[in-house]
């Protein structure tokens, strides 16, 4: 479970309901605030700056008849252990354990208090991850393409490879078919080894490099950008070949392809979502996806026709 907590940000499990108190307020006030809000600790702020934390243990250490006359600043813990919202839960847990604490304050990079995280929050997160099947025989996989899913506590996670939205319903994964029509720029890059294909996992599915165009972006610009992001290759020449639309057969994401023949510089290396690179030459054991097979067939046919007419 510790390896999973290394992948979860503190911001995913922290409580954003915080109840700050001034060091000038009485311990009685702190006790009432804890009781009415059902919390066992309050961050102490002075001029919006974190100066300490007061817990139920601190309050109970003050005699009842002295609570009104004792200030929060007199009994609070001044050396506050904190964590950043974008740090990992495993790091927060380690800091708690070292300091012998049950809670730490979450701060922003500029020092503002934005939340609090307790060991109960961490235990609850661990239980959710365990119930969902993380940490079992292997990573949870996308129901659509089979790529590993990002570890998250969110009820909905988007596959980083195919874009499928997956909903966690109890212990069950449900792939929701997103009604997405995407304008995609698709690259054909020929090398001495063959045509470059990319995949999010070693066994595929293997597809041609490229991706969806952003709002207002031409698909030629999108394919050049995506090729560099996925393989590190820099396009030096980009020639439009043909268009191809995925069949409207109910698939979760339907791509409207513009296919470009690209001459590029550099050594292709997996980057971003393209974790693996392979080369297709017609006789290899690489199994392209259904759409990629159609695109490769169209390209090879058009190439044969050009050779015939030349």
C-alpha positions as CSV (number, residue, x, y, z in Angstrom):
1,X,0.0,0.0,0.0
2,X,2.9,2.4,0.7
3,X,3.8,2.4,-3.1
4,X,0.3,3.5,-3.9
5,X,0.4,6.3,-1.4
6,X,3.5,7.5,-3.2
7,X,1.2,8.2,-6.2
8,X,-1.5,10.1,-4.4
9,X,-1.2,13.8,-3.8
10,X,-2.1,15.2,-0.3
11,X,-4.7,17.5,-2.0
12,X,-6.7,14.4,-2.8
13,X,-7.4,13.4,0.8
14,X,-6.9,16.5,2.9
15,X,-9.9,18.2,4.6
16,X,-10.4,21.7,3.3
17,X,-12.7,22.5,6.2
18,X,-10.3,24.2,8.6
19,X,-11.2,26.2,11.7
20,X,-8.4,28.6,12.5
21,X,-8.1,30.4,15.8
22,X,-6.1,33.3,17.0
23,X,-3.4,32.8,19.7
24,X,-5.1,35.6,21.7
25,X,-8.3,33.6,22.0
26,X,-8.9,31.6,25.2
27,X,-8.5,27.8,25.5
28,X,-12.2,27.7,26.4
29,X,-13.0,29.2,22.9
30,X,-10.7,26.6,21.3
31,X,-12.5,23.8,23.2
32,X,-15.9,25.1,22.0
33,X,-14.8,25.3,18.4
34,X,-13.4,21.8,18.4
35,X,-16.6,20.4,20.0
36,X,-19.0,22.3,17.8
37,X,-17.1,21.4,14.6
38,X,-16.3,17.8,15.6
39,X,-12.5,18.2,15.1
40,X,-9.6,17.5,17.4
41,X,-7.2,20.2,16.3
42,X,-7.2,23.8,15.2
43,X,-4.5,25.7,13.2
44,X,-3.4,28.9,15.0
45,X,-3.1,31.9,12.7
46,X,-1.9,35.4,13.4
47,X,-2.2,37.9,10.6
48,X,-3.1,35.0,8.3
49,X,0.3,33.4,9.2
50,X,0.5,29.9,10.7
51,X,2.1,30.2,14.2
52,X,1.0,27.0,15.8
53,X,-1.6,24.3,16.3
54,X,-3.7,23.5,19.3
55,X,-5.2,20.0,19.8
56,X,-7.6,18.3,22.2
57,X,-4.7,17.0,24.2
58,X,-3.4,20.6,24.7
59,X,-6.9,21.7,25.8
60,X,-7.4,18.8,28.3
61,X,-4.0,19.7,29.8
62,X,-5.5,23.0,31.1
63,X,-7.6,22.9,34.3
64,X,-11.2,23.7,33.6
65,X,-11.3,26.7,35.9
66,X,-8.2,28.1,34.1
67,X,-9.6,27.7,30.5
68,X,-11.0,31.2,30.3
69,X,-7.8,32.9,31.5
70,X,-5.4,30.8,29.5
71,X,-4.6,31.9,25.9
72,X,-4.3,29.5,23.0
73,X,-0.8,30.9,22.4
74,X,0.3,29.7,25.8
75,X,-0.4,26.0,25.2
76,X,-0.3,25.6,21.5
77,X,2.5,23.6,19.7
78,X,4.7,26.2,18.0
79,X,6.8,23.9,15.9
80,X,4.2,22.9,13.4
81,X,4.8,20.1,10.9
82,X,3.4,20.9,7.5
83,X,3.0,19.4,4.1
84,X,2.4,20.9,0.6
85,X,-0.8,20.1,-1.2
86,X,1.1,18.6,-4.1
87,X,3.4,16.4,-2.0
88,X,2.7,12.7,-1.8
89,X,0.6,11.1,0.9
90,X,3.5,8.7,1.7
91,X,5.7,11.7,2.5
92,X,3.1,13.2,4.8
93,X,2.7,9.9,6.6
94,X,6.4,9.6,7.1
95,X,6.5,13.1,8.6
96,X,3.7,12.3,10.9
97,X,5.4,9.1,12.1
98,X,8.7,10.9,12.7
99,X,7.1,13.6,14.8
100,X,4.7,11.2,16.5
101,X,1.7,13.2,15.3
102,X,-1.9,12.3,14.2
103,X,-2.4,15.3,12.0
104,X,-0.4,17.9,10.0
105,X,-1.4,21.2,8.4
106,X,-1.4,21.5,4.6
107,X,0.0,24.7,3.2
108,X,0.4,26.3,-0.2
109,X,3.8,27.0,-1.8
110,X,3.4,30.6,-0.7
111,X,2.6,29.7,2.9
112,X,-1.2,30.0,3.2
113,X,-3.1,27.3,5.2
114,X,-5.4,25.4,2.8
115,X,-6.2,22.2,4.7
116,X,-5.4,19.5,7.2
117,X,-4.6,15.9,6.9
118,X,-4.9,13.2,9.6
119,X,-4.0,9.6,9.9
120,X,-7.7,8.8,9.7
121,X,-7.7,10.4,6.3
122,X,-4.8,8.3,5.2
123,X,-6.4,5.1,6.6
124,X,-9.6,5.9,4.7
125,X,-7.8,6.5,1.5
126,X,-5.9,3.2,1.9
127,X,-9.1,1.4,2.4
128,X,-10.7,2.9,-0.8
129,X,-7.6,2.0,-2.9
130,X,-7.7,-1.6,-1.4
131,X,-11.4,-1.9,-2.2
132,X,-10.9,-0.8,-5.7
133,X,-8.3,-3.5,-6.3
134,X,-5.2,-1.3,-6.5
135,X,-2.1,-3.1,-5.3
136,X,-3.5,-6.6,-6.2
137,X,-1.9,-8.7,-8.9
138,X,-1.1,-5.6,-10.9
139,X,-2.3,-2.2,-11.9
140,X,-6.0,-1.6,-12.7
141,X,-6.4,-1.4,-16.5
142,X,-8.6,0.7,-18.7
143,X,-11.6,-1.3,-19.9
144,X,-11.2,0.2,-23.3
145,X,-7.5,-0.2,-24.3
146,X,-6.0,-2.1,-21.4
147,X,-3.5,0.6,-20.5
148,X,-2.7,1.0,-16.7
149,X,-5.0,3.5,-15.0
150,X,-3.7,6.3,-12.9
151,X,-3.9,5.7,-9.2
152,X,-6.5,8.1,-7.8
153,X,-9.3,8.5,-5.3
154,X,-11.6,10.2,-7.8
155,X,-14.7,8.3,-8.7
156,X,-14.0,9.0,-12.4
157,X,-10.6,8.5,-14.0
158,X,-9.6,9.3,-17.6
159,X,-7.3,6.9,-19.3
160,X,-4.2,8.8,-20.2
161,X,-3.8,6.8,-23.4
162,X,-7.2,6.4,-25.1
163,X,-9.2,9.0,-23.1
164,X,-11.9,6.6,-21.9
165,X,-13.7,7.8,-18.8
166,X,-13.8,5.0,-16.2
167,X,-16.2,5.2,-13.3
168,X,-15.5,3.4,-10.0
169,X,-18.8,2.0,-8.7
170,X,-17.9,0.2,-5.4
171,X,-15.4,-2.4,-6.5
172,X,-16.5,-2.4,-10.1
173,X,-15.0,-0.6,-13.1
174,X,-17.4,0.8,-15.7
175,X,-16.1,2.3,-18.9
176,X,-18.4,5.1,-19.9
177,X,-18.4,5.7,-23.6
178,X,-17.7,9.3,-23.9
179,X,-19.5,10.9,-26.8
180,X,-16.4,12.5,-28.2
181,X,-15.6,13.3,-31.8
182,X,-12.0,14.3,-32.1
183,X,-10.2,16.1,-34.9
184,X,-7.0,14.1,-35.0
185,X,-3.7,14.7,-36.8
186,X,-2.0,11.4,-37.6
187,X,1.6,11.0,-38.6
188,X,3.3,8.5,-40.9
189,X,7.0,8.6,-40.3
190,X,9.0,6.1,-42.4
191,X,12.5,5.0,-41.2
192,X,14.9,2.3,-42.4
193,X,13.4,0.0,-39.7
194,X,9.8,0.7,-40.8
195,X,6.9,3.0,-40.0
196,X,6.9,4.3,-36.4
197,X,4.1,3.1,-34.2
198,X,3.6,4.0,-30.5
199,X,1.8,2.3,-27.6
200,X,1.0,3.0,-24.0
201,X,1.9,-0.6,-23.0
202,X,4.3,-3.1,-24.4
203,X,1.7,-5.4,-25.9
204,X,-0.2,-2.6,-27.6
205,X,-2.5,-1.6,-29.0
206,X,-0.1,0.0,-31.5
207,X,-1.1,3.1,-33.2
208,X,0.4,5.8,-35.4
209,X,1.7,8.9,-33.6
210,X,-0.5,11.9,-33.4
211,X,-3.4,13.3,-31.4
212,X,-6.3,15.6,-31.1
213,X,-6.1,19.2,-32.3
214,X,-6.7,21.8,-29.6
215,X,-9.4,24.5,-30.1
216,X,-8.4,26.7,-33.0
217,X,-5.4,24.5,-33.9
218,X,-4.8,23.1,-37.3
219,X,-4.4,19.3,-37.5
220,X,-1.1,19.8,-39.3
221,X,0.1,21.8,-36.3
222,X,-1.4,19.2,-33.9
223,X,0.4,16.3,-35.5
224,X,3.8,18.1,-35.4
225,X,3.3,18.9,-31.8
226,X,2.1,15.5,-30.8
227,X,4.9,13.7,-32.7
228,X,7.5,15.7,-30.7
229,X,5.6,15.1,-27.4
230,X,5.4,11.3,-28.0
231,X,8.7,10.5,-29.7
232,X,11.0,13.5,-29.4
233,X,11.2,13.8,-33.2
234,X,11.2,17.2,-34.8
235,X,9.2,17.5,-38.0
236,X,11.1,19.1,-40.9
237,X,8.6,18.4,-43.7
238,X,4.9,17.7,-43.4
239,X,2.8,16.6,-46.4
240,X,-0.9,16.0,-46.3
241,X,-1.9,12.5,-47.6
242,X,-5.6,11.8,-47.0
243,X,-8.4,11.9,-44.5
244,X,-10.1,9.0,-42.8
245,X,-13.0,9.0,-40.3
246,X,-13.5,6.2,-37.8
247,X,-16.7,4.3,-38.3
248,X,-19.7,5.6,-36.3
249,X,-20.1,2.3,-34.6
250,X,-20.7,3.5,-31.0
251,X,-17.0,3.6,-30.0
252,X,-16.2,5.8,-27.1
253,X,-14.0,8.2,-29.0
254,X,-14.4,8.7,-32.7
255,X,-11.4,10.2,-34.5
256,X,-11.6,12.3,-37.7
257,X,-8.1,11.7,-39.1
258,X,-6.1,13.9,-41.3
259,X,-3.0,11.8,-42.2
260,X,0.4,13.4,-42.9
261,X,3.6,12.0,-44.2
262,X,6.4,13.5,-42.1
263,X,10.1,13.7,-42.5
264,X,11.6,14.3,-39.1
265,X,15.0,14.7,-37.3
266,X,16.2,13.0,-34.2
267,X,16.2,9.6,-32.6
268,X,12.7,8.4,-31.6
269,X,12.4,7.7,-27.9
270,X,9.2,7.1,-25.9
271,X,7.9,10.2,-24.2
272,X,4.7,11.4,-22.6
273,X,1.8,8.8,-23.1
274,X,3.8,6.9,-25.7
275,X,5.7,4.6,-23.4
276,X,6.8,2.2,-26.2
277,X,7.9,2.6,-29.8
278,X,7.9,-0.1,-32.5
279,X,8.4,-0.3,-36.3
280,X,5.9,-1.7,-38.7
281,X,7.2,-3.0,-42.1
282,X,4.4,-5.3,-43.2
283,X,6.1,-8.5,-42.1
284,X,6.7,-7.8,-38.4
285,X,4.9,-9.3,-35.5
286,X,3.5,-6.0,-34.4
287,X,-0.3,-5.9,-34.3
288,X,-1.6,-2.5,-35.1
289,X,-5.0,-1.4,-33.9
290,X,-8.0,-1.7,-36.2
291,X,-7.9,1.9,-37.3
292,X,-4.1,1.9,-37.7
293,X,-4.3,-1.2,-40.0
294,X,-6.8,0.7,-42.2
295,X,-4.6,3.8,-42.3
296,X,-1.5,1.7,-43.1
297,X,-3.3,-0.1,-45.9
298,X,-4.5,3.2,-47.4
299,X,-1.0,4.6,-47.2
300,X,0.6,1.5,-48.8
301,X,-2.0,1.4,-51.6
302,X,-1.5,5.1,-52.3
303,X,2.3,4.6,-52.3
304,X,2.0,1.7,-54.7
305,X,-0.2,3.8,-57.0
306,X,2.4,6.7,-57.0
307,X,5.2,4.2,-57.9
308,X,3.1,2.8,-60.6
309,X,2.4,6.2,-62.2
310,X,6.0,7.2,-61.9
